[in-house]
Each structure stands twice: as structure tokens, then as C-alpha cells.
Amino acid sequence: MPTQRRYPLKSKEAKQIIEEASKTLKLPLDDKAIVEVVESDVGEIYLIGGKPQLFKSGNRVFPTLLFAEFIAKSPQNRG
């Protein structure tokens, strides 16, 4: 059975993750939102404002497939 653990990040850690992801994705993310982490066997899911927006595997952070804001703002969707 997979193991999972969910907990809020301290504000300093949350700000660091959001800044890193914003820089990598070249998109502004809400650095004042509450950030929670769901640890699982495959990686860490970051909930920003209660929504699963980022996934971390190893040292890399990616937008989730549910990250509607990223999809809407990505360069591929800009006409």
C-alpha cells in the first residue's frame, strides 16, 4: 500500500519553492498562498491554495497536469 503524508510548509520554505518554480516556469505564482506538501512514494505534490499545482521528483519541479493556470498561460497557448 502506498504511503502518503500531508503537511503545510513553513512560510520560508513555501516562498523558496514558489520562487524556484516561478523562475523555472517563467510564470508568476502566488507567493502568499498557503503551500502544503503531499509526500508519496513517487515524489512530492505541492498544493498551492489547496490546488495540486506542482510536482517535485528528485531536484526538479514540474507543473501538474491539473495546473490550469500554467496551461492557460503557457507560450504554446498564446496566439
N, C-alpha and C positions, 0 to 999 in steps of 0.2 A: 504494500500500500504506500503511495507517495506521501512524503511528509511535507507539510507546509507550516509556515509561521508568519503571522502578520503583526506589524507594529509600526507606530509613527516614527519618523526620523526627527532628530533634533533639528532646530532651525538652521544651524550652521551646516550640517550635513545635507539638508534639503536644498539649501541655497547652492552648495557646491555641485550637487547632481544636476540641478536645473541649469546652472550656468554652463556646465560642461556640455549638456545635451543641447542647449540653445546655440552654443558655439559650433558644435559638430553638425547640427541640423540646419544651421543658419536661419533659425526661426526664434522669435521671442516667445518664451514660455513664462507663465505666471509664477514669479519667484516669491509671491506672498501666499500662495495656496498651501494647504496642508498636504504634506507628502507622506505617504505610507509605503511600506515595503512588504511584499509578499515573497518570502523565500520559498523556493521549491527545489526539487532535485535537478531541474534543468537550468535554473537561473533565478534572477530576481525581477519581479514585476513592480514598477513604481506607479502607485496610484496618486495622481495629482488632482486635487479637488474631488476625490472619490472615483475618478475615472482611470482605467488602466491605460496609461499613455506611453510609458517607456518600459523596455525590457533590457536587462543587463545580463550578458553572457561573457564570462571572463572579464576582460577590461573594456569591452565595447558596449555602448549603449545604443539601442535602436528604438525607433517609434514602433508601437504595436500596430497591428492591423486595424485595431479599433480606434486609432488615433485620428479621428475625423478631421480635427483642426490641421494636422500635418498634411493629410491628403488634399484638403481644400486649398492649402497654401503652397503646396509643393510646386516647383518650377514646371513640372510636366502638365499641371492643370491650369497654368496661366496662359491665356490665349494670346 
